Amino acid sequence: MPLSADTLPRIRKHTRSVRFEGYARADGLWDIEAHLTDVKPDDYLLAPGVRPAGSPVHDMWIRLTIDRRMNVISAEACTDAMPYPPYCAAIAPDYAALAGLNLMRGFRKALYERFGLVSGCTHLTELLSQFPSAAIQVLAGEQRDNHDDGRKPFQLDRCHALDTGGEAVRLYYPRWQRESKTGTD
């Protein structure tokens, strides 16, 4: 179902595109790559000069190599288009310091401690904050989502649909169902 129809005329002023892709590597590791672009449909005046319509204001890439436990083995970032060349791109190599972190254990907190505000690039850091959920999707197909190995499935109690007091859990994960908060099922 798409969004509701526009009720007033409007003019597109900006397009941000974000794409994640995940790859299984021959060595048993995983590469997750993200690409962010910001494009204006009109000429865009920046302090260093005019960015022509349709030319990216931002064109940024990040690759994290992870293992099956979601440990970051290596990190690489690059900036191809930026508003303030070469200053924006100068921070990209610093993101290699993400190696050693775990995407599921304190990653976002550590990310913002290391690269928040002037210690990093706002756009790269925001993009990196989406890597934990992207990694879950990349590895999700490796095991059936309701495989019972004795541990509570990761996804339960992380969104309203998979509330262990709800109907979806009763149907698909009955072992983990608990009484609903309202006392009715």
Summary of the structure (lengths in Angstrom):
residues: 185
radius of gyration: 20.8
end to end distance: 27.7
largest distance: 62.3
contacts: 459
relative contact order: 0.12
helix: 28%
strand: 26%
